[in-house]
Amino acid sequence: MTLSEHDPREIGGYLLEGRLGAGGMGVVYRARSVSGRQVAVKVIRPELAADAEFRARFRLEVTAARKVSGAFTAPVLDADADAPSPWLATLFIPGPSLGERVAGQGPLAPPEVRRLAAGLAEALREIHRVGLVHRDLKPGNVLLAEDGPRVIDFGIARSAGETQLTSTGVAVGTPPFMAPEQFRSGTATAATDVFALGSVLAFAATGRGPFGADSSHAVGFRVVYEEPDLTGLAPELYPLIVGCLAKESEQRPTVEGLLRLIADGARERTVQLQLRTGPVTPAAVPVPAPTPAPVPGPTPSQTAPSQVAPVPVQPPAPPTVPPYLPSPAPAGRPRPRKALLIGSAVAAVVVAAAGTLGYLTWHDQQPGTGPAALPSGVSCAPAGKATVGADGMEGPLVEQWAADFGKACPGTQLSYRAPAPGSNYEEAFKNARASEFSNGEVDGATFDVATTDLQASTYGKHCSTGVLVQLPVTVVPVAVVFNVPGLTDLVLDAPTLAKIFRHQIENWNDQAIRALNPAAVLPASPIDVRGPVGLSWSAYVFGQYLSTAVPDYGTSDVGATWDPGVKPPSGATEATFPNLIAGTTGSIGFVPLRDVGNLHTVRLRNGDSDVAPSVPSANAMAATATVDASGRRVSVKLDYQKPVPNAYPMVGFGYVTFCERGGGSALLAGLTSYAVSGPGQAKGDALKYGTLPPAVVQKVQGALADLRSQ
């Protein structure tokens, strides 16, 4: 950012060139020394400089920063704690903060998270070696340099055991990344930094903090009393992160222990790469049910430490096993092994408009012995083996269903392999004809569209009877989201939405938008239209809706890949797309309802109603669908042109497809039976998927009954 007219041009002999950032404590400038060296100069706000206590804290920051090796932080070059506006000059570290990186490009991949963890653990080891506790490790205080992460801002760091310079009963830090003991009593030890490290790594891996980012009190309560929300965290990262987030400091690993864990994991992965003699099934933990993700990335006001009242201590509850850890096995009986593995995989079955696929595999080792945990009419499948590819639309839901089904049938071993990020349509279609499907390694797949007769015939050739079973299992709403400063409510109809995405409406204050939003203050700025790159089931539902609701919209966009006329930057796959919208001012796009988080959503006009996306409003639209049964295939159709009061129209249906006989068809039929049951559909509702209408469920159950009777 350029300097404002109120910014100084020189501080302590350093020539200021621009702003790097600002927070509640001061402003950080990019500057140059007399020799031309680039530096970062932190200048404290005048109102804080008049506070003797704060000035004393600033002196401690200078002292603390000078103690730590420059290999892990920004080395201190100069400082003046007694100047009218105290300042601190450090070496300029080129590279974004972790918060900026995640906001702009989305979460880091697991290998990147592990490298980040190693670098931050080494930095904390050095900080703790010199007797300091950082107390404010957060995404905004981590710079991603080319040679590794650097930890900056020692504004509230203090020596272990030192008396804190804050008011009694007030905790200092950034709430989403503070530890329970900071909220309870304001105390901090090396274990406090380990807790913050766990929160930072969870943020890096999922795009949001594990305890939310709303009010300080709400976040504090969750940090102290509730388990972290690790939705979307790759299972291979659980061992690294979960222990750091233990409520009691003595239960957290030491920094040295974390480094050993990271090193051991690296060696294990090397061995796995060298020995490809069988499937890798490391003992891991189930992925918890997803919830909408908040908008990632700290704002300037969030980057400064805040003072928050401590959370009152409540009597401890009886010990419980967190929902993201497996329950202890009964004494004397070994726990059935369950594995959940995320990794790259090729698509086994793809139809012309299908989304990206992953693999979900399970092996039933103890058939017919499950407890009465499944709903009436659903039973454990007979012995066998099955694999189903789950696309980006249904992946989390299919994972949940399979986990439930596995728990009800002891001895079940589960593994899930997500699609390779950013896979393009051509590669996926090519892989559809690969040997994984033809030789029976993959027994079924989920799709975001019903197969045509030709597709069913083509993909049914490998089945023993040549017949495919296709059954609807869920309803999936797609939300149109936008990021316009000052605008929180927006109404659009299908023709206006189509013109926006065809670039026929280019400014936010266009007459057509103003007519639909007469009370809104619309800026004259350009509309930045965005669409996900690569395979995207949401692009299919979006295009399907517009091509039907607006007859002259055309059908070129009705497919799994988005119109190249829309400018999606590199890396904005469907998984990271919400982060892109959150970080792009003036943008508009579309995401699955489950991924909306804190993004603002468009209300779509449906007849006389302006309807916001939600599970109930999506269900209202799904209830108008017509059901068609042809052989073993059941399909559902919606009339997007017909007005339906209080119904959100941009919805699609998800299907599961498998062979009529052979392979894992019995297992897949059992899973499908659970999926369409009341409990199975309730799982979808909780994950922001819609509920199948009763008429559709009846058709699916009838088709499954016919299969069992053959």
Buried (B, 14 or more C-beta within 10 A) or exposed (E): EEBEEEBEEEBBEBBBBEBBBBBBBBBBBBBBBEEEEEBBBBBBBEEBBEEEEBBEBBBBBBBBBBBBEBEBBBBBBBBBBEEEBBBBBBBBBEBBBBBBBBBBBBBBEBEBBBBBBBBBBBBBBBBBEEBBBBBBBBBBBBBBBEEBBBBBBBBBBBBEEEEBEBEEEEBBBBBBBBBBBBBBEBEBBBBBBBBBBBBBBBBBBBBBBBBBBEEBEEBBBBBBBEBBBBBBBBBBBBBBBBBBBBBEBEEBBBBEEBBEBBEEBEEEBEEEEEEEEEEBBBEBBBBBBBBBBBBBBBEEEBBBBBBBEBBEEEEEEEEEEBEBEBEEEEEEEEEBEBBBBBBEBBBBBBBBBBBBBBBBBBBBBEBEEBEEEBBEEBBBBEBBBBBBBBBBBBBBBBBBBBBBBBBBBBBBBBBBBBBBBBBBBEBBBEBBBBEBBEEBBBBBBBBBBBBBEEBBEBBBEBBEEEBBBBBBBBBBBBBBBBBBEEBEEBBBBBBBBBBBBBEEBEBBBBEBBEEBBEEBEBBEEEBBBBBBBBBBBBBBBBBBBBBBBBEEBBEEBBBBBBBEEBEBEEBBBBBBBBBBBBBBEBBBBBBBBBBBBBBBBBBBBBEEBBBEBBBEBBBBBBBBBEBEEEEBBBBBEBBBEEEBEBBBBBBBBBBBBBBBBBBBBBBBBBBBBBBBBEBBBEBBBBBBBBBBBEEBBEBBBEBBEEBEEE
